[in-house]
Amino acid sequence: MANLTFKDFKSDQEVRWCPGCGDHAVLAALQRALPKVSQALNYDKERYVVVSGIGCSSRLPYYMDTYGFHSIHGRATAISTGIKVANPWLTVWQACGDGDALAIGGNHFIHAIRRNIDINIILFNNQIYGLTKGQYSPTSKFGAITKTSPYGTVEHPFNPGALVLGAKGTFFARSLDVELKLNEEIMTAAALHDGCSVMEMLTNCVIFNDGAHKNLSDPALKADNTIVLRHGEKMIFGKNRDKGLIYDGKKIRVVHIGEGGFTEEDILVHDAHTDNIGIHMALAEMKGPDYPVALGVIRDVKDITYDDGVRDQVKDVMAKSKIHCVDDLLHSGSTWEVE
Amino acid sequence: MQHTIIDAKDVVIRFAGDSGDGMQLTGSLFADMSAIYGNSLSTFPDYPAEIRAPHGTVSGVSGFQVHIGSGEVNTPGDYCDLLVAMNPAALKANAKWCKRHAMILVDEDAFDASGLSKAGFKTENPFEELGVDDRTLLVAPITTLTIESLKDSGMDNKAVLKCKNMFTLGMACYIYNRPLEYIFQYLEKKFSKKHPEVIEPNKKVLKDGFNYAANIQLIANTYTVKPSANLKKGTYRNITGNQAAAWGLLAASEKSGLPLFCGSYPITPATAILEELAIHKSLGAKTLQAEDEIAGICTAIGASFAGNLAVTTTSGPGLSLKSEAMGLAVMAELPLVVIDVQRGGPSTGLPTKTEQSDLNQALYGRNGECPLAVIAAHSPSHCFDAAFQAAKIALEHMTPVVMLSEGFLGNGSEPWRIPQMKDYPEIKPPFVRGVPAEGEKFHPFERNSETMVRNWAIPGQKGYEHRVGGLEKNHNGVLSTDPQNHELMVSERAKKIELIAADIPELEIMGDPSNKSLLVVGWGGTFGHIWSAVEEIGNVAYAHFDYINPLPRNTEAVLSQFGKILVCELNSGQFADYLRARFPKMNILKYNKIQGQPFLVSELVEAIRKNM
């Protein structure tokens, strides 16, 4: 197996995202993560397929020197599903946006998660339609003023994490475009996860929704407004790492370590592998001002995958059936002779 | 009464009852039994969209017509010799399908005041009201007799009443001198594992029905239909169009060496193809019941990209939903088979009725310049070859292919002489070979100069990494909005489809080619009816199109020999318009029917004669 580096995954195509767009950083993280994944899983480059729908982020397959499929709006998840079922040996990565995956492609998205098909979905969430130049998306904040909501939206946004977990997702991670190292870590974990992995990347659209995630990405604010979850580690955050999450019997609460009788002992330890979807849901739904936004791998649990199920069933029936070729099939059941 | 056995060339029987009365099963059993006996035959299930429409109403009537013969049988028959009507509504809905001297068998018990009123009869004599009181009426208390027959069976009342159809079938077997053994075997096979207790009661009811018919002395004549002399020697089976289509795909999978993938969403009347493929995992078929029609085709496109023989199956409204993705497959130049089992439209239309009105949608229903291959099946068993051909064209020409079937074909059945796979050609997709030289890039849209077909590199092959998608690209696979490139690629994609004509058979003239005044033209599932009409008339020529786009290469040469061309189709003239656009100087006429029903041979004979 070739020793792959990030250069092996860079195509010769000119990257055409706007300067300052958050997508550049996500692409870089992916190009850095895949050599590590290849090392860990002994994968050659030709085994990777990158699929996308339509939108700014969906240009990503052109920038990856792998097999790629830039499909149609919303349908990337269905195409990825077909690729993986047809050939489970391939490793499928998917780039899609919030409008792409959660509006027009919402149906395919939830059903891929429900089936737990082994694909890796990077959901670029910039809370806006960028390629069509600035209309609100299913993740735009309530009241967002955009070109199609000049007086503010009057609809509630999706929290992608809650949607994934509501569909009984087996892997959900969240991060910010600028968190290059964390993103590499998340992408590697997603690749190692056998099942449908959804990575929500909060990306910044410099043109139509600049600063949408500023509260989370601003170096001065992010330590207090986000918490990076890692399996087996205490849920501690804050500039001075003096805040933590506890469970008070009813819900998760933020406490100050050393105040009100709380010590580090009381702080929850993150268990990404627990079956208990309730705690993961609570973590995924945390938001300001009362809570930090959870980043990192929130849920990573084992379950049967759809592609394995399809493959095993075919093998099983093949072994048991008396029909081994089409001639056998044609003569199965009731037949009769005409002399 | 003197009992005479009449040797009939062919007979048509129509079983009709409430949609819960088991008429589809009764009809298919009669058909299967006749097929094994050696008759040629054709069947036509005509059933409502509702699974259980209000009991006893005309809208809930389910019918199954079977035409058996000792000669050639090409259609389910226009009118029937025996109508079995299990209730007044069935009589009302079907009396119009009786021949002048038909026999009508009814369940007297169902013809009470309530039954008559539910069916909307105004008087106590429904036969007179319908003007069929001059037919041979056979009024038997079938419900009472079934209850009597099973009084010691220990079955509950509901289960007993379900056996009424077996009593009726027994009577029909007497009238047509059919041996009961086949049905006995069927019952044993079907129920031996789960409900062995119902085998004997069903056999008893069947025999009692048979004996009742023999004993009542009301049936003057019974009939035999000898085994068909027209059937070629060989092994036969019964097959429906949907089953044949599924099997044709499996055959193409075997001949191409590519695993079959079917991504589909249930829709009447196409669902049976997905169901059939789901059974045959032993041949490596993978089926994915998708979350919607769009996912059906998109998973198939993904599977195609990954190197499977990819298929999606649907009916009219589903085809509409797949339009955008079909355009993607055209643009990405990936092989894909789309089977459309047409039903009455537009919109939800007439889900369980047959029509040929999706032709325009198949040909044109996409944005942009978006040609693809379109072929049509012409009989239930021909769905096997049509599906095989659709797959072969798709894989060898790197294009989506729409195979048009029809509800009439999908649900209809006929005996089929089982082919041998050694007689079918290998399917050879244009795979890339070897590994590209160091530094050499694969150009996905470079073409074979003779066929305009691109090469196929499948993910997993070293050195062939490339991107496909919906955006216009140049030959190298690089995005391009260059005006000249777009025009070139549009024309090359179109040329690629036109060149498929080199691989498809020429159009044949059937019937009597010496009469140059008129050529009768048909396509798809109307074949049996038109051919029967042409044979009846004798001195007229007929051409039937299995290949719609591209047309057979000799089409112009054939059509131009005739003064007039009469295109008969179950729509408003879509194929006629298609031919007119190609051959504007020819005198192309239309004969159309849009009633959700197949043609009648008699109406075709009349229409053709009028134009001779």
Interface residues (C-beta under 8 A of the other chain):
Chain A: Q13 D44 K45 E46 R47 V49 V51 I54 P61 Y62 D65 T66 Y67 G68 F69 H70 S71 I72 R75 A78 I79 S80 T81 G82 I83 K84 V85 A86 N87 W89 L90 N107 H108 H111 V310 Q313 V314 V317 M318 K320 S321 I323 H324 C325 V326 D327 L329 L330 H331 G333 S334 T335 W336 E337 V338 E339
Chain B: D32 A35 I36 G38 P227 L231 K232 K233 G234 T235 Y236 R237 N238 W247 L250 A251 E254 P259 F261 G263 H280 K281 S282 L283 G284 A285 K286 L288 A290 E291 D292 I294 A295 C298 T299 A300 I301 G302 A303 S304 F305 A306 G307 N308 A310 E324 A325 L328 A332 R417 I418 P419 Q420 M421 P459 G460 Q461 K462 G463 Y464 E465 H466 R467 V468 G469 G470 L471 V478 L479
